[in-house]
């Protein structure tokens, strides 16, 4: 995975500007309703090489997304995260504390995936696979006494349906099992720190069947729709509170 940070602010009626942090790739164009000013984005996409993945498709896809650009209203910083449990345990909480993002999006590669996959939740236990340092948590879990799983506040079903209507040459699907390895471990850690304000996107290996450009464009569309769904949900909550 990768990480990045930006100092973006959202202008919302009746609320203080807050950073818009996407821990993944870059952020899409400003939303029609609310993203008026500069959005500060934390892009954390693309894990480093691991196992048979000498070239990690998630990192390549994130770089492609960065090339596509997000427009003048978005500042983007992209980072690559090592496939190491201890680094994730240290880095993810530090990034959340430093930037207080509204949304974090993570991207990883799955050798079993044939479509771009939106993960609905992260899991706390069952981490037995060794990382790039040949390390595995002794407890085999992310957070001691944490819940078994944590769902993203992003409605992945809605995002998937929206993206499917865009006519992209990439298939998008949904999953509830991020794999019990570093992707799942990172996702749960981020969901725990951000109280559900995270998302995870799995991409297939390059050329199986999509190229880097296709993956980058798919990520951009997915992030745009995630922001739209999140913004709509927050608007609905605001209306409920007013009544």
C-alpha positions in Angstrom: 0.0 0.0 0.0 1.0 3.5 -0.2 0.3 6.6 1.8 0.1 10.2 1.2 -1.1 13.3 2.7 -2.6 16.6 1.7 -4.2 19.4 3.4 -7.4 19.9 1.7 -10.4 21.6 3.1 -14.1 21.2 2.3 -16.5 24.0 2.4 -19.8 22.9 3.7 -22.6 25.1 4.8 -22.7 25.4 8.6 -19.5 23.4 9.2 -15.9 24.1 9.6 -13.6 23.2 6.7 -12.0 19.8 7.3 -9.2 17.9 5.6 -10.3 15.5 2.9 -7.8 12.7 3.1 -7.9 9.8 0.7 -5.4 7.2 1.8 -5.1 5.7 -1.5 -4.8 7.5 -4.7 -5.7 10.9 -5.7 -9.0 12.4 -5.2 -11.5 13.1 -8.0 -12.7 16.4 -9.3 -14.5 18.5 -6.7 -18.1 17.3 -6.1 -20.8 19.3 -7.6 -22.2 20.3 -4.2 -19.5 20.6 -1.6 -15.9 20.4 -2.5 -15.4 24.0 -3.4 -11.9 24.8 -2.1 -8.7 23.0 -2.2 -9.0 19.5 -0.9 -6.1 18.1 1.0 -5.7 14.5 0.1 -3.8 11.7 1.7 -3.3 9.0 -0.9 -2.3 5.7 0.4 -2.3 3.3 -2.4 -0.2 0.5 -3.6 1.6 -2.0 -1.4 5.3 -2.7 -2.1 6.4 -5.9 -3.7 5.7 -9.1 -1.9 5.6 -12.8 -2.5 5.2 -13.5 -6.2 4.2 -9.9 -6.9 7.6 -8.5 -7.8 5.7 -5.6 -9.4 2.7 -4.7 -7.3 -0.2 -3.8 -9.5 -1.8 -1.7 -6.7 1.2 0.7 -6.6 1.3 0.9 -10.4 -2.4 1.6 -10.5 -2.0 4.4 -7.9 0.8 6.0 -9.9 -1.4 5.9 -13.0 -4.2 7.5 -11.0 -1.8 10.2 -10.0 -0.8 10.8 -13.6 -4.5 11.2 -14.6 -4.7 14.1 -12.2 -7.6 15.3 -10.0 -7.8 19.0 -11.0 -6.6 22.2 -9.5 -8.8 21.8 -6.4 -7.0 18.8 -5.1 -3.5 18.5 -3.7 -2.2 14.9 -3.8 0.6 13.1 -2.2 1.2 9.4 -2.8 3.2 7.0 -0.6 4.0 3.3 -0.8 3.6 1.2 2.4 5.9 -1.8 3.0 4.2 -5.2 3.4 5.1 -5.3 7.1 2.7 -5.7 10.0 4.8 -3.6 12.4 5.1 -0.8 10.0 1.3 -0.8 9.4 0.7 -0.8 13.2 2.9 2.2 13.6 2.1 4.2 10.5 -1.7 4.0 10.1 -2.5 5.4 13.6 0.1 8.1 13.2 -1.3 9.2 9.9 -4.9 9.3 11.2 -3.8 11.3 14.3 -1.7 13.7 12.2 -4.3 14.5 9.5 -7.7 13.6 10.9 -9.0 12.7 7.4 -12.6 12.4 6.5 -11.9 9.4 4.3 -9.0 7.0 3.8 -8.8 4.8 0.7 -6.4 1.9 0.6 -5.4 -0.1 -2.5 -3.9 -3.5 -2.7 -3.3 -6.3 -5.2 -5.0 -9.7 -5.1 -3.7 -12.6 -7.1 -7.1 -14.2 -7.0 -9.0 -11.2 -8.3 -10.2 -10.9 -11.9 -12.1 -7.7 -11.2 -11.6 -4.5 -9.3 -13.0 -5.4 -5.8 -14.5 -3.1 -3.2 -14.0 -4.5 0.3 -16.9 -3.9 2.7 -15.1 -4.7 5.9 -11.9 -5.6 7.7 -11.2 -8.5 10.1 -9.4 -8.5 13.4 -8.2 -12.0 13.7 -6.6 -14.8 11.7 -3.3 -13.3 10.6 -0.9 -16.2 10.3 1.0 -15.3 7.1 4.5 -14.0 7.4 5.2 -10.5 6.0 8.3 -9.4 4.1 10.3 -9.4 7.3 9.2 -12.9 8.1 7.2 -11.6 11.0 3.7 -12.4 12.1 1.9 -10.9 15.1 2.0 -13.3 18.1 -1.7 -12.7 18.8 -2.5 -13.1 15.1 -4.8 -10.1 15.4 -4.9 -6.4 14.7 -6.3 -4.9 17.9 -6.4 -6.8 21.2 -10.1 -7.0 22.4 -11.2 -5.2 19.2 -14.4 -6.2 17.4 -14.3 -9.3 15.1 -14.9 -7.1 12.1 -15.5 -3.5 11.2 -17.6 -2.3 8.3 -16.8 0.7 6.2 -19.3 3.6 6.5 -19.1 3.8 2.7 -22.0 1.9 1.0 -20.0 -0.3 -1.3 -23.1 -1.7 -3.0 -24.1 1.8 -4.0 -20.6 2.7 -5.2 -20.4 -0.5 -7.2 -23.8 0.2 -8.9 -22.8 3.8 -9.7 -19.5 2.8 -11.2 -21.1 0.0 -13.2 -23.3 2.5 -15.0 -20.3 4.6 -16.2 -19.4 2.2 -19.0 -15.8 1.6 -17.9 -14.0 -1.3 -19.6 -13.3 -2.7 -16.1 -15.5 -5.0 -14.0 -16.2 -3.9 -10.4 -17.4 -6.3 -7.7 -17.9 -6.4 -3.9 -16.3 -8.6 -1.3 -16.5 -9.2 2.5 -13.2 -11.0 2.8 -10.0 -8.9 2.2 -7.8 -12.0 2.7 -6.4 -12.1 6.3 -3.1 -10.8 5.2 -1.5 -7.3 5.0 -4.4 -5.8 3.0 -7.0 -7.0 5.5 -4.7 -6.1 8.4 -4.2 -2.6 7.2 -7.9 -2.1 6.4 -9.0 -3.2 9.8 -6.4 -1.0 11.5 -7.5 2.0 9.5 -11.2 1.3 10.1 -10.5 1.0 13.8 -8.6 4.3 13.9 -11.0 6.1 11.7 -14.3 4.7 13.1 -15.2 3.2 9.8 -14.1 6.1 7.5 -11.9 4.0 5.3 -12.3 2.0 2.1 -10.2 -0.7 0.5 -9.9 -1.5 -3.2 -8.3 -4.7 -4.4 -7.0 -4.8 -8.0 -5.9 -7.8 -10.0 -2.3 -8.3 -11.1 -1.3 -6.3 -14.2 -2.5 -7.8 -17.4 -4.9 -10.2 -15.7 -6.8 -8.8 -17.4 -6.4 -5.0 -17.1 -3.5 -2.7 -17.9 -2.3 0.1 -15.7 -4.3 2.8 -17.5 -7.5 0.9 -17.1 -6.9 0.3 -13.4 -6.0 4.0 -12.8 -9.1 5.2 -14.5 -11.2 2.7 -12.6 -9.7 3.9 -9.3 -10.4 7.5 -10.1 -14.1 6.7 -10.9 -14.4 4.6 -7.8 -13.0 7.3 -5.5 -15.3 9.9 -7.0 -18.3 7.8 -6.4 -17.1 7.0 -2.8 -16.9 10.7 -2.1 -20.3 11.2 -3.6 -21.9 8.5 -1.5 -20.2 9.8 1.6 -21.2 13.4 1.0 -24.8 12.3 0.3 -24.9 10.3 3.5 -23.5 13.2 5.6 -26.1 15.5 4.0 -28.9 13.1 5.0 -27.5 13.0 8.6 -27.4 16.8 8.7 -31.0 17.0 7.5 -32.1 14.5 10.2 -30.4 16.6 12.9 -32.0 19.8 11.7 -35.4 18.2 12.1 
